[in-house]
């Protein structure tokens, strides 16, 4: 019978030993994890929010020559909810000029400018033939927190 008692004792000791080993591992790991979490949290809290460079509105700029008009359509209205505004622009204008014009005219920080150049299209009404004029439009993404009031409410 003592033979069976030995197995019983070892079985009882073995789980306790495993628990002790597990608790030792967790005790060693827990203090290391806690400072890491605290350190990461401190870093996140100490990092200043990304500040956008404040752009001044210029009253006497040449922006009106670059930006012909805001493009007011259903699609541009939906894009405005995502902080993207659409303008008809002067055909030879490039992205840098458009960015500077929007910043000067509206006094907002611009993140990105996308340009779409639409070519003219041939149209025919009866016997008369002609062309629908082409245009260039710019989709301007503003920095977070910026807004343009295109249509007064």
Order of alpha helices (4+ residues) and beta strands (2+ residues): alpha-alpha-beta-alpha-beta-alpha-beta-beta-beta-beta
